[in-house]
Amino acid sequence: MILLAERTRPVLRYPPILILPALGWFLTFLIVPVSIVMLYSVATKGLYGSVVFRFTTENYVRAVDWIYLRIFWNSLSLATLTAVSSLLIGYPMAYVMATAQPKLRTLLLGLIVIPFWTNLVVRTYALKVLLGTMGPVNGVALAMGLISEPYDFSNTDLSVWFGMVTNYLPFMVLPLYVALEKFDFSLIEAARDLGASSFQILIRILFPLTKPGIVTGLIFVFTPALGEFVIPDLLGGARTMLVGNLITEQFLKTRDWPFGSALSLLLILVVMGSLLIYLRLGEGSEESSA
């Protein structure tokens, strides 16, 4: 009877019709553009910004020069610092939201979502005003006597880091909130009854059981932060050169599309490699906890 049922079971020769729109979107806006970028990356720059489709690997050889590798490293370091900082700030926020009363929880969730109502450029310019020499930060510091003259936070790595964390913090808080909302807080009470300290509860109970939210939040913050170019351009100025700014200059200012395409593909490889590391770390920690 089982063999007969297996023989009569219909075989899907074509993908289900419901996934065809997503498959078409995937092919049109991901596979095709990446293929075009790959084609441009092995081409040659012509006169006046034109592209000569003559096969060469010079763009990739140039991209692994120490100058550009240092820019990649700075971008990777800043993206990692942004992700870790967002985790340290966002985890207590998500914990408070998950343990608050329903009405207060809705209010806090709304406050987290409100920044998405404004454009990224508007939020970044607001931070530039906030950190300016005549901004509220310098005004409060002068009034409290912490500084004797205004300090210009703009065009510094500190302002770029602050802008990245401020803009990408909701991407960390929301996955953590989802993970903590499903958490059984009676486990914390049981651990306290057994004599566990707050640090032990955090390390041995909260972190392992909310690991999917942590890994998701790190990916959501790290991935866009690695290729960010608007925030470093507005808050860092010419002093801050990250890989996103470098690629933008190659396409819009220098008009060296082949070299910019090669840098873009290298950035994609770095992002994919970093995501694999994050996922492997998550799987390894889950196996060790199990």
C-alpha contacts under 8 A as a table, 3 or more apart, distances in Angstrom:
res1	aa1	res2	aa2	distance
1	M	4	L	5.05
1	M	5	A	6.22
2	I	5	A	5.10
2	I	6	E	6.21
3	L	6	E	5.09
3	L	7	R	6.17
4	L	7	R	5.08
4	L	8	T	6.20
5	A	8	T	5.16
5	A	9	R	6.01
6	E	9	R	5.18
12	L	15	P	6.97
12	L	16	P	7.94
15	P	19	I	7.09
15	P	20	L	7.36
16	P	19	I	5.90
16	P	20	L	7.10
17	I	20	L	5.33
18	L	21	P	6.91
19	I	22	A	5.33
19	I	23	L	5.97
20	L	23	L	4.90
20	L	24	G	5.94
21	P	24	G	5.05
21	P	25	W	6.12
22	A	25	W	5.03
22	A	26	F	6.04
23	L	26	F	5.00
23	L	27	L	6.16
24	G	27	L	5.19
24	G	28	T	5.97
25	W	28	T	5.16
25	W	29	F	5.82
25	W	30	L	7.71
26	F	29	F	5.67
26	F	30	L	5.37
26	F	31	I	6.60
27	L	30	L	5.63
27	L	31	I	4.81
27	L	32	V	6.03
28	T	31	I	6.38
28	T	32	V	5.54
28	T	33	P	7.44
29	F	32	V	6.32
29	F	33	P	6.16
30	L	33	P	5.50
30	L	34	V	6.02
31	I	34	V	5.29
31	I	35	S	6.04
32	V	35	S	5.06
32	V	36	I	6.25
33	P	36	I	5.04
33	P	37	V	6.22
34	V	37	V	4.98
34	V	38	M	6.14
35	S	38	M	5.01
35	S	39	L	6.25
36	I	39	L	5.03
36	I	40	Y	6.26
37	V	40	Y	5.08
37	V	41	S	6.06
37	V	261	S	5.34
37	V	262	A	7.76
37	V	264	S	7.89
37	V	265	L	7.55
38	M	41	S	5.08
38	M	42	V	6.88
38	M	261	S	6.87
38	M	262	A	7.42
38	M	265	L	7.24
39	L	42	V	5.83
39	L	43	A	6.79
40	Y	43	A	5.08
40	Y	44	T	7.98
40	Y	51	V	7.87
40	Y	53	F	7.53
40	Y	257	W	6.90
40	Y	258	P	5.00
40	Y	261	S	6.13
40	Y	262	A	7.91
41	S	59	N	6.70
41	S	60	Y	7.86
41	S	257	W	7.65
41	S	258	P	4.47
41	S	259	F	6.24
41	S	260	G	7.48
41	S	261	S	4.79
41	S	262	A	4.67
42	V	53	F	7.73
42	V	54	R	7.45
42	V	55	F	5.29
42	V	56	T	5.11
42	V	57	T	5.82
42	V	58	E	7.83
42	V	59	N	6.97
42	V	258	P	6.64
42	V	262	A	7.71
43	A	51	V	6.79
43	A	52	V	5.95
43	A	53	F	4.66
43	A	54	R	5.18
43	A	55	F	5.31
43	A	56	T	6.05
43	A	258	P	5.71
44	T	51	V	5.89
44	T	52	V	5.02
44	T	53	F	6.17
44	T	54	R	5.91
44	T	55	F	7.24
44	T	56	T	6.86
44	T	258	P	6.18
45	K	49	G	6.60
45	K	50	S	6.12
45	K	51	V	4.87
45	K	52	V	5.96
45	K	256	D	6.07
45	K	257	W	7.12
45	K	258	P	6.30
46	G	49	G	5.98
46	G	50	S	4.66
46	G	51	V	5.10
46	G	52	V	5.61
47	L	50	S	5.58
47	L	51	V	7.98
49	G	254	T	7.68
49	G	255	R	4.97
49	G	256	D	6.16
49	G	257	W	7.67
51	V	257	W	7.26
51	V	258	P	7.35
56	T	59	N	7.36
57	T	60	Y	5.58
57	T	61	V	6.45
58	E	61	V	5.02
58	E	62	R	6.03
59	N	62	R	5.11
59	N	63	A	6.07
59	N	258	P	6.72
59	N	259	F	5.08
59	N	262	A	6.09
60	Y	63	A	4.86
60	Y	64	V	6.46
60	Y	259	F	7.59
60	Y	262	A	5.91
60	Y	263	L	7.73
61	V	64	V	5.57
61	V	65	D	7.00
62	R	65	D	5.43
63	A	68	Y	6.08
63	A	69	L	7.45
63	A	259	F	7.46
63	A	262	A	7.07
63	A	263	L	6.32
64	V	68	Y	6.41
64	V	69	L	5.87
65	D	68	Y	5.60
65	D	69	L	6.13
66	W	69	L	4.93
66	W	70	R	6.00
67	I	70	R	5.31
67	I	71	I	6.62
68	Y	71	I	4.96
68	Y	72	F	6.26
69	L	72	F	4.95
69	L	73	W	6.12
70	R	73	W	4.93
70	R	74	N	6.14
71	I	74	N	5.09
71	I	75	S	6.19
71	I	241	M	6.78
71	I	242	L	5.59
71	I	243	V	5.93
72	F	75	S	5.13
72	F	76	L	6.09
72	F	242	L	6.96
72	F	243	V	5.75
73	W	76	L	5.00
73	W	77	S	6.04
74	N	77	S	5.10
74	N	78	L	6.10
74	N	242	L	6.74
75	S	78	L	5.18
75	S	79	A	6.03
75	S	226	L	5.81
75	S	227	G	7.73
75	S	242	L	5.32
75	S	243	V	6.18
76	L	79	A	5.18
76	L	80	T	6.10
76	L	226	L	6.08
77	S	80	T	5.15
77	S	81	L	6.06
78	L	81	L	5.01
78	L	82	T	6.00
78	L	161	W	7.12
78	L	225	A	7.92
78	L	226	L	7.60
79	A	82	T	5.02
79	A	83	A	6.17
79	A	221	V	7.84
79	A	222	F	5.36
79	A	223	T	7.83
79	A	225	A	5.13
79	A	226	L	5.06
80	T	83	A	5.10
80	T	84	V	6.15
80	T	222	F	6.29
81	L	84	V	5.21
81	L	85	S	5.92
82	T	85	S	5.15
82	T	86	S	5.99
82	T	161	W	6.64
82	T	164	M	6.48
82	T	165	V	5.59
82	T	221	V	7.41
82	T	222	F	7.19
82	T	225	A	7.44
83	A	86	S	5.16
83	A	87	L	6.22
83	A	165	V	7.77
83	A	218	L	5.53
83	A	221	V	5.49
83	A	222	F	5.43
84	V	87	L	5.02
84	V	88	L	6.28
84	V	218	L	7.46
85	S	88	L	5.14
85	S	89	I	6.18
85	S	165	V	7.03
86	S	89	I	5.16
86	S	90	G	5.48
86	S	165	V	5.96
86	S	168	Y	7.51
86	S	169	L	5.39
86	S	172	M	6.32
86	S	221	V	7.87
87	L	90	G	5.04
87	L	91	Y	5.69
87	L	172	M	6.48
87	L	173	V	7.94
87	L	214	I	7.50
87	L	217	G	7.59
87	L	218	L	7.32
88	L	91	Y	5.86
88	L	92	P	7.44
89	I	92	P	6.33
89	I	93	M	6.85
90	G	93	M	5.02
90	G	94	A	6.02
90	G	169	L	6.65
90	G	170	P	7.90
90	G	172	M	6.17
90	G	173	V	5.00
90	G	176	L	7.71
91	Y	94	A	5.14
91	Y	95	Y	6.10
91	Y	173	V	6.75
91	Y	176	L	6.60
92	P	95	Y	4.96
92	P	96	V	6.16
93	M	96	V	5.23
93	M	97	M	6.26
93	M	173	V	6.98
94	A	97	M	5.02
94	A	98	A	6.07
94	A	173	V	5.59
94	A	174	L	7.38
94	A	176	L	5.84
94	A	177	Y	4.70
94	A	180	L	7.18
95	Y	98	A	5.13
95	Y	99	T	6.20
95	Y	177	Y	6.92
95	Y	180	L	6.54
96	V	99	T	5.29
96	V	100	A	5.95
97	M	100	A	5.28
97	M	104	L	7.90
97	M	105	R	5.32
97	M	108	L	6.46
97	M	109	L	7.30
97	M	177	Y	6.97
98	A	105	R	7.02
98	A	177	Y	6.15
98	A	180	L	5.95
98	A	181	E	5.10
99	T	181	E	7.88
100	A	104	L	6.11
100	A	105	R	5.43
101	Q	104	L	5.30
101	Q	105	R	5.78
102	P	105	R	4.93
102	P	106	T	6.22
103	K	106	T	5.25
103	K	107	L	6.44
104	L	107	L	5.01
104	L	108	L	6.16
105	R	108	L	5.15
105	R	109	L	6.05
106	T	109	L	5.09
106	T	110	G	6.13
107	L	110	G	5.09
107	L	111	L	6.32
108	L	111	L	5.04
108	L	112	I	6.39
109	L	112	I	5.14
109	L	113	V	6.36
110	G	113	V	5.09
110	G	114	I	6.02
111	L	114	I	5.25
111	L	115	P	7.70
112	I	115	P	6.79
112	I	170	P	6.03
112	I	173	V	7.94
113	V	116	F	5.70
113	V	117	W	7.53
113	V	170	P	7.16
114	I	117	W	5.45
114	I	118	T	7.81
115	P	118	T	5.83
115	P	123	R	7.87
116	F	119	N	7.17
118	T	122	V	6.66
118	T	123	R	6.85
119	N	122	V	5.22
119	N	123	R	6.37
120	L	123	R	5.17
120	L	124	T	6.13
120	L	167	N	7.55
121	V	124	T	5.06
121	V	125	Y	6.16
121	V	230	V	7.30
121	V	231	I	7.88
122	V	125	Y	5.20
122	V	126	A	6.16
123	R	126	A	5.02
123	R	127	L	6.40
123	R	167	N	7.65
124	T	127	L	5.11
124	T	128	K	6.33
124	T	163	G	6.69
124	T	167	N	7.99
124	T	231	I	6.41
124	T	234	L	7.17
124	T	235	L	7.52
125	Y	128	K	4.85
125	Y	129	V	6.33
125	Y	234	L	7.36
126	A	129	V	5.16
126	A	130	L	6.13
127	L	130	L	4.79
127	L	131	L	6.07
127	L	163	G	6.86
128	K	131	L	5.31
128	K	132	G	5.91
128	K	154	S	6.68
128	K	234	L	7.78
128	K	235	L	6.40
129	V	132	G	5.04
129	V	134	M	7.83
129	V	135	G	5.70
130	L	135	G	4.82
130	L	136	P	5.74
130	L	137	V	6.31
131	L	135	G	5.66
131	L	136	P	7.27
131	L	137	V	5.97
131	L	138	N	7.24
131	L	152	D	7.23
131	L	153	F	5.66
131	L	154	S	6.66
131	L	159	S	7.71
132	G	135	G	4.78
132	G	137	V	7.82
132	G	138	N	7.40
132	G	151	Y	7.89
132	G	152	D	5.85
132	G	153	F	6.34
132	G	154	S	6.45
133	T	138	N	6.14
133	T	150	P	5.34
133	T	151	Y	5.88
133	T	152	D	5.15
133	T	153	F	7.56
134	M	138	N	6.54
134	M	139	G	6.83
134	M	150	P	7.45
135	G	138	N	5.74
135	G	139	G	6.24
136	P	139	G	4.82
136	P	140	V	6.03
137	V	140	V	5.40
137	V	141	A	6.22
138	N	141	A	5.01
138	N	142	L	5.97
138	N	150	P	5.60
138	N	151	Y	6.68
139	G	142	L	5.22
139	G	143	A	6.13
139	G	150	P	7.85
140	V	143	A	5.06
140	V	144	M	6.15
141	A	144	M	5.22
141	A	145	G	6.15
141	A	146	L	5.16
141	A	147	I	6.00
142	L	145	G	5.05
142	L	146	L	6.07
142	L	147	I	5.49
142	L	148	S	6.41
142	L	149	E	7.02
142	L	150	P	7.24
143	A	146	L	7.78
145	G	148	S	6.75
147	I	150	P	7.08
153	F	156	T	6.19
153	F	158	L	7.33
153	F	159	S	6.01
154	S	159	S	5.99
154	S	235	L	5.67
154	S	236	G	6.52
155	N	159	S	6.96
155	N	160	V	7.78
155	N	235	L	5.41
155	N	236	G	3.86
155	N	237	G	5.13
155	N	238	A	7.59
155	N	239	R	6.49
155	N	240	T	7.42
156	T	159	S	5.45
156	T	160	V	6.57
156	T	235	L	7.24
156	T	236	G	5.33
156	T	239	R	7.25
156	T	240	T	7.40
157	D	160	V	5.05
157	D	161	W	6.15
157	D	236	G	6.42
157	D	240	T	6.95
158	L	161	W	5.18
158	L	162	F	6.13
159	S	162	F	4.99
159	S	163	G	6.01
159	S	235	L	6.07
159	S	236	G	6.93
160	V	163	G	5.09
160	V	164	M	6.13
160	V	231	I	6.52
160	V	232	P	5.57
160	V	235	L	5.54
160	V	236	G	5.71
161	W	164	M	5.12
161	W	165	V	6.19
162	F	165	V	5.27
162	F	166	T	6.02
163	G	166	T	5.12
163	G	167	N	6.11
163	G	231	I	6.56
163	G	235	L	7.48
164	M	167	N	5.37
164	M	168	Y	6.00
164	M	225	A	7.04
164	M	231	I	6.86
165	V	168	Y	5.30
165	V	169	L	5.49
166	T	169	L	5.56
167	N	170	P	7.31
168	Y	171	F	5.45
168	Y	172	M	7.07
168	Y	221	V	5.90
168	Y	225	A	7.89
169	L	172	M	5.29
169	L	173	V	6.32
169	L	221	V	7.57
170	P	173	V	4.95
170	P	174	L	6.03
171	F	174	L	5.90
171	F	175	P	7.11
171	F	217	G	6.24
171	F	220	F	5.92
171	F	221	V	6.09
172	M	175	P	5.99
172	M	176	L	6.45
172	M	214	I	7.85
172	M	216	T	7.90
172	M	217	G	4.30
172	M	218	L	6.77
172	M	220	F	6.89
172	M	221	V	6.48
173	V	176	L	5.19
173	V	177	Y	5.95
173	V	217	G	7.30
174	L	177	Y	5.02
174	L	178	V	6.31
174	L	217	G	7.81
175	P	178	V	5.14
175	P	179	A	6.31
175	P	213	G	4.97
175	P	214	I	7.32
175	P	216	T	6.45
175	P	217	G	5.68
176	L	179	A	5.11
176	L	180	L	6.07
176	L	210	T	7.41
176	L	213	G	4.74
176	L	214	I	6.17
176	L	217	G	6.82
177	Y	180	L	5.11
177	Y	181	E	5.83
177	Y	213	G	7.83
178	V	181	E	5.20
178	V	182	K	6.68
178	V	213	G	7.14
179	A	182	K	5.60
179	A	183	F	6.57
179	A	210	T	5.51
179	A	212	P	7.17
179	A	213	G	5.23
180	L	183	F	4.88
180	L	210	T	6.49
183	F	209	L	7.56
183	F	210	T	7.54
184	D	187	L	6.07
185	F	188	I	5.40
185	F	189	E	6.99
186	S	189	E	5.10
186	S	190	A	6.24
187	L	190	A	5.01
187	L	191	A	6.11
187	L	205	I	7.84
188	I	191	A	5.02
188	I	192	R	6.19
188	I	201	I	6.71
188	I	205	I	7.59
189	E	192	R	5.11
189	E	193	D	6.22
190	A	193	D	5.07
190	A	194	L	6.37
191	A	194	L	5.07
191	A	195	G	6.49
191	A	196	A	5.39
191	A	201	I	6.90
192	R	195	G	5.05
192	R	196	A	5.06
192	R	197	S	6.91
193	D	196	A	7.44
196	A	200	Q	5.94
196	A	201	I	6.39
197	S	200	Q	5.17
197	S	201	I	6.22
198	S	201	I	5.07
198	S	202	L	6.17
199	F	202	L	5.06
199	F	203	I	6.16
200	Q	203	I	5.16
200	Q	204	R	5.62
200	Q	205	I	7.54
201	I	204	R	5.46
201	I	205	I	5.14
201	I	206	L	6.32
202	L	205	I	5.79
202	L	206	L	4.89
202	L	207	F	6.00
203	I	206	L	6.36
203	I	207	F	5.55
203	I	208	P	7.24
204	R	207	F	6.58
204	R	208	P	6.31
205	I	208	P	5.72
205	I	209	L	6.08
206	L	209	L	5.48
206	L	210	T	5.99
207	F	210	T	5.29
207	F	211	K	5.75
208	P	211	K	5.18
208	P	285	S	7.77
208	P	286	E	7.28
208	P	289	S	7.01
209	L	212	P	7.84
210	T	213	G	5.59
210	T	214	I	6.51
211	K	214	I	4.93
211	K	215	V	6.10
211	K	282	G	7.14
211	K	286	E	8.00
212	P	215	V	5.27
212	P	216	T	6.05
212	P	282	G	7.59
213	G	216	T	5.07
213	G	217	G	5.97
214	I	217	G	5.17
214	I	218	L	6.17
215	V	218	L	5.16
215	V	219	I	6.24
215	V	278	Y	6.80
215	V	279	L	7.33
215	V	282	G	6.58
216	T	219	I	5.18
216	T	220	F	6.10
217	G	220	F	5.02
217	G	221	V	6.17
218	L	221	V	5.31
218	L	222	F	5.75
219	I	222	F	5.20
219	I	223	T	5.78
219	I	275	L	6.79
219	I	278	Y	7.48
220	F	223	T	5.93
220	F	224	P	7.10
221	V	224	P	6.12
221	V	225	A	6.10
222	F	225	A	5.14
222	F	226	L	6.03
223	T	226	L	5.54
223	T	227	G	7.20
223	T	271	V	6.47
224	P	227	G	5.57
224	P	228	E	5.99
225	A	228	E	5.01
226	L	243	V	7.81
226	L	244	G	7.63
226	L	271	V	7.65
227	G	242	L	7.99
227	G	243	V	6.48
227	G	244	G	4.74
227	G	267	L	7.61
228	E	231	I	6.74
228	E	232	P	7.29
228	E	242	L	7.98
228	E	244	G	5.44
228	E	245	N	7.70
229	F	232	P	5.51
229	F	233	D	5.96
229	F	242	L	7.16
229	F	243	V	7.77
229	F	244	G	4.66
229	F	245	N	4.90
229	F	248	T	7.69
230	V	233	D	5.18
230	V	234	L	6.19
230	V	245	N	7.93
231	I	234	L	5.31
231	I	235	L	5.82
231	I	236	G	7.45
232	P	235	L	5.32
232	P	236	G	4.70
232	P	237	G	6.64
232	P	240	T	6.26
232	P	241	M	7.48
232	P	242	L	7.41
232	P	245	N	7.66
233	D	236	G	5.52
233	D	237	G	5.01
233	D	238	A	7.28
233	D	240	T	7.36
233	D	245	N	7.06
234	L	237	G	5.84
236	G	239	R	6.03
236	G	240	T	5.00
237	G	240	T	5.95
238	A	241	M	6.82
241	M	245	N	6.05
241	M	246	L	6.67
242	L	245	N	5.35
242	L	246	L	6.20
243	V	246	L	4.88
243	V	247	I	6.15
243	V	267	L	7.83
244	G	247	I	5.29
244	G	248	T	6.20
245	N	248	T	5.02
245	N	249	E	6.16
246	L	249	E	5.25
246	L	250	Q	6.34
246	L	260	G	8.00
247	I	250	Q	5.14
247	I	251	F	6.44
247	I	260	G	5.19
247	I	261	S	7.91
247	I	263	L	6.51
247	I	264	S	6.77
248	T	251	F	5.35
248	T	252	L	5.97
248	T	253	K	7.67
248	T	260	G	7.72
249	E	252	L	5.28
249	E	253	K	4.88
249	E	254	T	5.98
249	E	255	R	7.64
250	Q	253	K	5.98
250	Q	254	T	4.87
250	Q	255	R	5.43
250	Q	256	D	5.16
250	Q	257	W	6.37
250	Q	259	F	7.03
250	Q	260	G	5.14
251	F	254	T	6.40
251	F	255	R	4.78
251	F	256	D	5.92
251	F	257	W	5.35
251	F	260	G	6.04
252	L	255	R	5.54
256	D	259	F	5.68
256	D	260	G	6.22
257	W	260	G	4.97
257	W	261	S	5.93
258	P	261	S	5.09
258	P	262	A	6.31
259	F	262	A	5.06
259	F	263	L	6.28
260	G	263	L	5.09
260	G	264	S	6.12
261	S	264	S	4.94
261	S	265	L	6.28
262	A	265	L	5.24
262	A	266	L	6.30
263	L	266	L	5.08
263	L	267	L	6.14
264	S	267	L	5.01
264	S	268	I	6.27
265	L	268	I	4.97
265	L	269	L	6.28
266	L	269	L	5.03
266	L	270	V	6.20
267	L	270	V	5.02
267	L	271	V	6.16
268	I	271	V	5.11
268	I	272	M	6.13
269	L	272	M	5.10
269	L	273	G	6.03
270	V	273	G	5.12
270	V	274	S	6.07
271	V	274	S	5.12
271	V	275	L	6.12
272	M	275	L	5.11
272	M	276	L	6.22
273	G	276	L	5.13
273	G	277	I	6.32
274	S	277	I	5.06
274	S	278	Y	6.26
275	L	278	Y	5.03
275	L	279	L	6.13
276	L	279	L	5.08
276	L	280	R	5.98
277	I	280	R	5.09
277	I	281	L	6.06
278	Y	281	L	5.18
278	Y	282	G	6.23
279	L	282	G	5.02
279	L	283	E	6.17
280	R	283	E	5.03
280	R	284	G	5.97
281	L	284	G	5.08
281	L	285	S	6.07
282	G	285	S	5.29
282	G	286	E	6.18
283	E	286	E	5.10
283	E	287	E	6.21
284	G	287	E	5.15
284	G	288	S	6.20
285	S	288	S	5.05
285	S	289	S	6.08
286	E	289	S	5.15
286	E	290	A	6.05
287	E	290	A	5.05
